[in-house]
């Protein structure tokens, strides 16, 4: 019998945690370790979680609550790591406390993961818009369409790095994570799933792709992280340093250079969209320090690698040419 460790991270999600937990319980795993790590909620999240945990079938579900005394800085890193440190299953899955899984599809994906002895299985996902009740497919179908061509290990890594970095839509072998001492970076960070995504992808040797949707990601709810960002997107430049470290440590800095630079440029533009006006000088400073190192031919090739709008091109060009006023005029 294979134990499945499901790590659900929560913070002030009393209206949603029951759905998240019950969806995992309903997978029917014969040996489920249901780990709920609450990052200092001030609402009734813990009380609801305890009710659902107590009602779970005790013959196949072991409920493990881990409750922090106060909220930790930097997103879910500390909570996710606490879950990983406690997990004892052969397989690890993550679920955000305001999301849910499709039980039958997740069970099928885990069965495939085990049958293929995969390090990482990447699953399909979709979004649920809390404000309208609409479902949408995550916009990465163009990547999934190329997966049959991804035959070699390097091609598979390239494909995974083109997909969104969500840890909650992946299935991990715990032995793989422990063998490489992979954890989320802890600090005053934001979107810490990015370096975790790179760390697992660069070190995994066996990937499986499961196209059907297993996870539903709730969007546009009150209190959601992405709705209260401020200057937090600037933390992506700290993650860039961490990712460069992973590339160097695995000897893949040359092989994955183009993919890393694409990731960097896209996140520079992302910062430009979401950082408020008083933080734009910081965006320029951090981005210029990273982009200035690029040879001219490499930068211009990156700029034209796929269609971009004129504003994005002008912003990136101004950064590369160290033209602060030109950059600020684009806002």
N, C-alpha and C positions, 0 to 999 in steps of 0.2 A: 504494500500500500504506500503510495507516494504522498507525502505531506506537502500541502500548498500553503505558503505563508502570504496572506494578503495584508498589505500595510495601507491603512487608511489614515491620511493626515487631515486634521481638522483644526479650524479656528472660527468660532462664531458662525456655525452652520446648522443651528438647531432645526431649521425648517427642512434641511436636506439630508442630514446624516442618516436618518432611518432608511431612506431610499438607497443610499450608497451601500449601507451595510446589508440590507435585505437582498439587494441584487447579487451580492457576492455569496451570501448564504444560499440563495436559490440556485447557484451553479450545481449544487449537489455533490461537491467534492467529498470523497469519503473521509479525508483527514484534512480538515481546514483549520489553520491557525489564523484567527481573525484578530489582527493587531490594530488597535485604534490608538493613535498618538495624537493627543490634543495639546495644542500649543498655547495653553493659557486662556482658553475661551472665557468670556465674561457673560455669556448667555447660558441657555440650558442644553448646550451640545452634549455635555458629559452625561447628564441625566437621561437624555433620550438614548444615547449610545448604550448606557448600562441596561436600559429596558430591553432594547433589541438584542443585546448580547446575552442577557439572561433568558430570553425566549428562544434562542437558537437551539437546535437539536444537539443535546450534549453528547450523543454517541458519535458525532462526527465533526462537531465544531468546538474548538477551544477558543474562548474569547479572552483576549489579553489587552486590557486597557493600560495605557501609559499616559499619565497626566502630568504635564509640566505645571509648575507653580506660577509661572508668569510667561508672557509671550516673549519669544526669542527674536532677535533681529535677523533680517536677511531671508525672509520667505520660509520655505518648508525644509530647509537643509537639516537643521538640528532634529526636527521631528522625523524626517525620513531616515536619518542616520540612526536615531534611537530605535526605530522599527527594524532596520537592518541588523543592528547589534543584537536585538532580541530574537529575530527570526531563526527558526530551526528547521524549516522545510527545505526540500530539495529545489523547489521552485518558488520564486518571489514575484509577486505582482504588486503594483501600486494603484491606488484609487484615491483621487481627490475627494474630500468629504462632501463636496457639493455636486459630484458627478455620479454616474452609475454605469454598470456593465450590463451587457446583454448575456444573461446566464448561459444559454445553450451555446452561443458562439464562443464565449470565453472558454467554456469547457472543451469545445472542439479544438480551439487554439492551443490549450495546454496539452491536450492529448498529442497533437502534432509536434509540439515542442519536445515532449518526452520521447516520442517515437524517433525523432531526428537527432536526439542528443544535442540539441542546439545550446549555444551559449546565450543567444538573444533571439527572440522571435518578435517581429514587428507586425502589428495588427492594424487593420483599418479602424477609422474612428469617424464620428460625425459630431456636429455641434447642435446644441439645443439652445435657442434664444429665449431666455427667461422672460423677457419683456413682451414677446409676441407669441410664444408657443410654437415657433417655426423650427424645423430641422433643416440643416444644411450640411452638405458634404464638405469636409475640410479640403481647401483648394490645392491638392497635390496629386490629382489624378494623372497629370502628365508624367510624374515620376513613376507611379505604379505601372503605367503603360510600358515603361522601358525595362522593367524588372526581368522579363525573360532573357534580355540581352546581358544581364549582369551575371555572367557565368563564373568568372574568377573571383577570388577572395577580395582583391583590390577593387574590382568593379562593384561587388556587393557593398563594401565599405563606402564607396563613393555614392552609391544609391541611398544608403541609410543616412548619410550626411546631407543628402538633398531633401530628406523628409524632415518634418517638424520634430523638434527634440524631445517631445513629451515623454517622460518616463512611464506615465500611466497607460500608455497604449502598447507597452512592451512587456514581454515575459522574459525573466532572467533566471538562469541557473545560479543558485546561491553559491555553489562551489566555484563558479567562474568569478563572481564578485569577490569572494573571500580570497581566492588564489592571487588576485591582482590588487587586493586591498583597496577596492574602489568604493568611494563614498562621495557624498555631495560636499562641495566646499562650504565651510562654515565661516560666516562673517557678515558684515553689513552689506549683503549682496541683494541681487534682484535677478530673477530668471536664472537661478543657479542650476536649472536643468540643462543648460547649454554645455558647461564643462563636463557634467556627468554623461551627457550624450556622447561627447567626443571621447571621453575616457573609455566608455564601454565599447564604442564602435571601433576605436583604434586597436583595442586589445582582443576583441572577440575573434574567434577562428571559425565558428560555425553559426551562420545566420539562417533563419527561416522567415519567410514572408507569408502572412496569413491575410488575404485580401478582405474577407468579410469584416464588417464592423463589430468590434467587441466592446468598445468604450464610447460613451456619450459624454461630451464635455459641455458643461453648462456655461453659457455666456450671458453677459449683460445683466447680472444680478447685483443688487445693492451690496456694497462692501467688497466687491471683487477687486483683487490686487490691481488688475490692469486699468481699473477705473480711478485709481488714486495713486498715480505714479510720481508726479512732481519731478525731482531730479534723479529718481532711482534708475532710469534707463542708462545713466552715465556709468553704472556699475558694469555694463557690458564690456567696457574697456579693461576692467580687472579680469573678467572672464577670458578676454582675448589673451592676456598674459598667461593665464592658467592653461589655455588650450595650446598655446605655443610650447609650453612646458611638456604637455602630453605628446605633442608631435616629436619633440626632441628626444624624449625618454623612450619612445617606441621606434625611433629611427625612421619616421615617416614624414619628416619635415619637407623633404624634396618631393616625394610621391604625392602628398596631399596639399602641397603649397597652393595650387590653383583653387582647390575647394575651400581652403582656409581663407584665402584672400577674397573669394566670392562672399563667404560668410561675413567677413569683416566689413566689406563695402555695404552689403545689405543692412547690416546693423548700424553703420554710421548713418545711413539714410533713415533708418528707423528712429534713431535718436533725434535726428533733425525734425521728424514729424511729431514727436511726443514730448521732448524737453521744452519747458516753458522758456519765454524770451530771456529771462535773467540767467538761464543756464547755457545759452548758445555759445558764449565765449569758451566755456569749459568743453563743449562738444568740439569746437574748433581746435582747442589746444590738444585734447586727447587724440583726436583723429589725425591731426597734422603730424603728431609724433609718430604714429603708426604708418601713415601713408608716405611720409617723406623718404622712408627707406627704400621705396620701390624704384627700380630703374624706370626710365621714362617709357620705354617700349612696353614694359609689363603693365604699367598703369594704364596707358592708352588702350591696350588690348583688353584689360578688364573693363574699362569704361564702355567698350563697344561689344561686350560679349553677348548681350541680348538687348532688346529695345528698352530704353529708359526715357522717361519724360525729360523735357528740357531743363526743368528746375533741378531735378536730381543731378543731371550732368553738370550744370553750372555750380551747384554746391560742392560736388566732389572735386571738380577742377579747381575751384577757388581754394579748397583745403590743400590740395596737392601743390599748388603754386604759392602757398603761404600768403594768400590774399585775403586777409581778415575782413576788410571792408567789402570786398566783392562777395564773400560768403554771407555776411550779415545783411547785405542788400537783397538777398534772395528770400527774406522773411517779411 
